[in-house]
Amino acid sequence: MKSKDKKDLFTKSLTELKKKLSDGRDELFNLKLDLSQNKLKNTKSITLKRKEIALILTALREKEYENAKNTNR
């Protein structure tokens, strides 16, 4: 994932992030399925997808923390 894409994740809304997370997990599942069936040529794509999902989860958690912090004031 490029640096610009990483920064864009932190500017998206909660619903967009949740949608992207769902899509990412579906893609990861399909990649693992392809790996088990020996269809996957680039095994590094699984690692990259896992890192992308981790970034999305980090951005989601940050947004949730900001919302909780703002509502407690």
C-alpha positions in Angstrom: 0.0 0.0 0.0 1.4 3.4 -1.0 1.9 6.2 1.5 -0.8 8.3 0.0 -3.3 5.4 0.3 -2.4 5.0 3.9 -3.0 8.6 4.6 -6.4 8.4 2.8 -7.5 5.6 5.1 -7.4 8.0 8.1 -9.6 10.6 6.4 -12.4 8.1 5.5 -15.6 7.8 7.5 -16.5 4.9 9.8 -18.9 3.4 7.3 -16.4 3.6 4.4 -13.7 1.9 6.6 -16.1 -0.8 7.7 -17.0 -1.5 4.1 -13.3 -1.6 3.1 -12.6 -3.9 6.0 -15.3 -6.3 4.9 -14.0 -6.3 1.4 -10.4 -6.8 2.5 -11.4 -9.8 4.7 -13.3 -11.4 1.8 -10.3 -10.9 -0.5 -8.0 -12.5 2.1 -10.3 -15.4 2.4 -10.2 -15.9 -1.4 -6.4 -15.6 -1.4 -6.1 -18.3 1.2 -8.5 -20.5 -0.7 -6.5 -20.1 -3.9 -3.3 -20.9 -1.9 -4.8 -24.1 -0.6 -5.8 -25.1 -4.2 -2.3 -24.2 -5.6 -3.8 -21.5 -7.8 -2.0 -18.6 -6.1 1.3 -17.7 -7.7 2.2 -14.6 -5.6 2.1 -15.8 -1.9 3.3 -12.3 -0.7 -0.2 -11.0 -1.6 -1.6 -12.7 1.5 0.9 -10.8 3.7 0.2 -7.5 2.0 -3.5 -8.0 2.4 -3.1 -8.8 6.1 -1.1 -5.6 6.6 -3.8 -3.6 4.7 -6.5 -5.0 7.0 -4.3 -4.1 10.0 -4.1 -0.5 8.8 -7.8 -0.4 8.3 -8.4 -1.7 11.8 -6.0 0.9 13.2 -7.8 3.7 11.4 -11.2 2.4 12.6 -10.0 2.2 16.2 -8.6 5.8 16.0 -11.9 7.1 14.7 -13.8 5.3 17.4 -11.5 6.7 20.0 -12.0 10.2 18.7 -15.7 9.8 18.7 -15.7 8.5 22.3 -13.4 11.3 23.4 -15.7 13.9 21.8 -18.9 12.5 23.3 -17.4 12.4 26.8 -16.8 16.2 26.9 
